[in-house]
Amino acid sequence: MPVNRLVTATVATALGGALVLGLAACGSSNNSGTAAPSSRQQPPNPARRGGPAASGTVAEVTAANIEVQNSSGQVTVNFSGATTFTDRVSATLVDVTQGSCVVVTGTGQPMLARNVEISTVTANGCAGGFGGGAQPRNGTGQRPPSGSRAPRPSGANGARPAAGKVTAVTGNGFTVQEDNQQTGATTDVQVTVDANTTYAKSVSADSGALKVGECVAATGQTDDTGAVTARTIAISQPGPNGCGAGGRQRTNNGGNGNG
């Protein structure tokens, strides 16, 4: 074969191979761009941060679930006959009984109560918090400690929370026994009340207590879509700032022991 034909054939073969490699590379790039599936972002799960699985304002009520609206969006909360409901209603000093659990916000020594939150003892004692869901907030917008902790100063005007079991009741106050889970020690906090003390308590309820516009805190299992199968649902009324942080939630009037 003449030399010029041999050179021409070699060049053509090299160019053809380069073209095939280039097309293959482009095809691979295009396929990787179209084949990568878009991952679905799941809604945040507050339960992983130690809070209820869902909390906020009730936006819709059906026979089997509610839609709960909060700053992160809307969450479906499913309930059934196995779900435990509690409702936060007005109360009086009469509802503070020996053996009940309380969270008190007040000042001074002995403590003069500004607000008293009452709940019944559970399998975990008084450490489960108020209302079966989220614990109430004191006047500074912070959560008070559970009954297993010693009282801590909250800062505003010397106000501090006290939480635990009521061991004695008098005509103008009561005694709260706080347990320190770390040391095993107990502390008795003397609480006095006056005409300005407000009271609320957690009472058993059912799904009929759910209404649009109310506040709820639900505990339970969250599925892959973000929906919650509720184990407990605690109901209360929105405060001046709604159902969000710092919004003091009001009681539902009309329950037993209203004051």
C-alpha positions in Angstrom: 0.0 0.0 0.0 1.4 3.4 -0.8 2.5 5.5 2.1 0.0 8.4 1.5 -3.0 5.9 1.6 -1.7 4.4 4.8 -1.5 7.8 6.5 -5.0 8.8 5.3 -6.5 5.6 6.7 -4.8 5.9 10.0 -6.0 9.5 10.5 -9.5 8.6 9.6 -9.5 5.8 12.1 -8.3 8.0 14.8 -10.8 10.7 14.1 -13.7 8.2 14.1 -12.6 6.8 17.4 -12.5 10.2 18.9 -15.9 11.0 17.6 -17.4 7.8 19.1 -15.8 8.6 22.5 -17.1 12.1 22.5 -20.6 11.0 21.7 -20.5 8.4 24.4 -19.3 11.0 26.9 -22.1 13.4 26.0 -24.7 10.6 26.3 -23.4 9.6 29.7 -23.5 13.2 30.9 -27.1 13.7 29.6 -28.3 10.4 31.2 -26.8 11.3 34.6 -28.5 14.7 34.5 -32.0 13.3 33.7 -31.9 10.0 35.7 -31.0 11.4 39.1 -34.3 11.3 41.1 -35.3 14.4 43.2 -35.3 13.6 46.9 -38.5 14.5 48.8 -37.8 16.7 51.7 -39.7 15.6 54.8 -41.2 18.0 57.3 -39.3 18.5 60.5 -40.2 16.3 63.4 -40.3 18.3 66.7 -40.4 15.1 68.7 -36.7 14.5 67.8 -36.0 17.7 69.7 -37.8 16.6 72.8 -41.1 18.3 72.1 -44.5 17.0 71.0 -44.8 15.4 67.6 -47.1 18.2 66.4 -48.3 21.4 68.0 -50.1 24.5 66.9 -53.5 25.8 65.9 -56.3 23.5 64.8 -57.1 24.4 61.2 -59.6 21.6 60.3 -61.4 18.9 62.2 -62.8 15.6 60.7 -64.0 12.4 62.3 -60.6 10.8 62.3 -58.0 13.6 62.1 -57.2 17.2 62.5 -55.0 19.6 60.5 -52.6 21.5 62.8 -51.1 24.8 61.6 -47.8 26.2 62.9 -44.9 28.3 61.7 -43.4 25.2 59.9 -46.6 24.5 57.9 -49.5 22.1 58.3 -49.4 18.7 59.8 -52.1 16.0 59.8 -52.7 14.4 63.2 -54.7 11.2 63.1 -56.6 10.0 66.2 -58.6 6.9 67.2 -60.2 5.3 70.2 -56.8 4.6 71.6 -55.9 8.4 71.7 -56.0 10.1 75.1 -57.4 13.6 75.1 -57.0 16.2 77.8 -58.5 19.7 78.0 -57.2 22.7 79.9 -60.0 24.4 81.9 -60.4 27.0 84.5 -60.0 25.9 88.2 -59.9 27.2 91.7 -57.9 26.6 94.9 -60.5 23.8 95.7 -59.0 21.8 92.8 -55.6 21.8 94.4 -55.8 18.6 96.4 -53.3 16.4 98.3 -51.6 14.1 95.8 -52.3 16.2 92.7 -49.5 17.6 90.5 -48.9 21.3 90.1 -46.7 23.7 88.3 -46.6 27.1 90.1 -45.2 30.4 89.0 -44.7 33.0 91.7 -42.4 35.2 93.7 -41.0 35.5 97.3 -40.4 33.1 100.1 -42.8 31.5 100.9 -43.8 31.7 97.3 -46.9 33.9 96.4 -48.4 32.1 93.4 -49.3 34.1 90.3 -50.5 31.0 88.4 -51.2 27.4 89.3 -51.4 24.6 86.8 -53.0 21.4 88.1 -52.8 17.9 86.6 -53.3 14.4 87.9 -50.5 12.1 88.8 -49.4 9.6 86.0 -47.4 6.4 85.9 -44.3 8.7 85.8 -45.5 10.6 88.9 -45.5 14.4 88.4 -42.6 14.4 85.9 -44.8 14.0 82.8 -45.7 17.7 82.5 -49.0 19.5 82.3 -51.8 18.4 80.0 -50.2 15.2 78.8 -48.3 17.1 76.1 -46.3 20.3 76.4 -45.5 21.8 79.8 -47.0 25.2 80.5 -44.9 28.3 80.2 -44.3 30.8 83.0 -44.5 34.6 82.8 -41.2 34.9 81.0 -42.3 32.6 78.2 -40.0 29.8 79.3 -41.0 26.2 80.2 -40.8 25.5 83.9 -38.9 22.4 85.0 -40.7 19.1 85.5 -41.5 17.7 89.0 -38.2 15.8 89.0 -36.1 19.0 89.1 -35.4 21.6 91.7 -36.8 25.1 91.1 -34.8 27.5 89.1 -34.9 31.3 88.9 -36.7 32.6 85.8 -35.4 36.1 86.0 -38.4 38.4 85.6 -39.2 40.3 88.8 -37.8 37.3 90.8 -40.5 35.0 89.4 -39.6 31.3 89.4 -41.5 28.0 88.9 -42.1 25.3 91.4 -43.3 21.9 90.2 -44.1 18.6 91.9 -46.7 16.8 94.1 -49.0 18.6 96.6 -48.4 17.1 100.0 -50.6 19.5 102.1 -53.3 22.1 101.5 -54.4 24.9 103.8 -57.0 27.7 103.5 -54.5 30.1 101.9 -52.0 27.9 100.2 -50.4 24.5 99.9 -47.1 22.6 100.0 -45.3 21.3 96.9 -42.8 18.5 97.2 -40.1 18.7 94.5 -37.9 15.7 93.8 -34.3 16.1 92.6 -33.8 13.1 90.4 -30.0 13.4 90.4 -29.5 13.6 94.1 -32.7 11.8 95.3 -33.3 14.7 97.7 -36.8 16.3 98.1 -37.5 19.9 98.8 -40.8 21.3 100.3 -41.9 24.6 98.7 -44.5 26.6 100.7 -47.0 28.3 98.4 -49.5 31.0 99.4 -52.3 32.4 97.2 -54.4 35.5 97.0 -57.2 37.0 95.0 -54.9 37.6 92.0 -53.8 34.0 91.7 -55.1 32.2 88.6 -55.7 28.5 88.3 -56.1 26.0 85.4 -56.3 22.2 85.3 -56.1 19.4 82.9 -59.2 17.2 82.6 -60.0 14.1 80.6 -61.8 14.9 77.3 -62.6 13.3 73.9 -62.4 14.2 70.2 -65.6 16.2 70.6 -63.5 18.9 72.4 -61.5 19.6 69.3 -62.5 22.8 67.6 -61.0 25.0 64.9 -58.9 27.8 66.3 -57.9 25.9 69.5 -54.3 25.0 70.5 -53.2 21.4 70.5 -50.0 19.5 71.4 -50.0 15.9 70.1 -47.5 13.1 71.0 -47.2 10.0 68.9 -45.5 8.3 65.9 -44.7 10.4 62.8 -44.7 8.5 59.4 -42.7 9.2 56.3 -45.2 11.8 55.1 -45.0 13.8 58.3 -48.5 12.7 59.5 -48.8 11.9 63.2 -50.7 9.0 64.7 -51.6 10.6 68.1 -51.1 8.8 71.4 -52.2 11.9 73.3 -53.7 15.2 72.3 -53.7 18.1 74.8 -56.1 20.9 74.1 -56.1 24.6 75.3 -57.2 28.0 74.1 -54.8 30.5 72.3 -53.3 33.3 74.3 -52.7 36.9 73.1 -50.0 35.7 70.7 -51.9 32.7 69.6 -50.6 29.2 70.1 -46.9 30.0 69.5 -44.0 30.4 71.9 -44.6 33.1 74.5 -48.4 33.1 73.9 -49.9 32.5 77.2 -52.6 29.9 76.5 -56.0 30.4 78.1 -58.2 27.9 79.7 -61.4 26.5 78.3 -64.4 27.7 80.4 -67.2 25.3 81.1 -65.3 22.4 82.7 -65.6 21.2 86.2 -64.2 23.5 88.9 -64.4 26.7 86.8 -63.7 29.8 88.7 
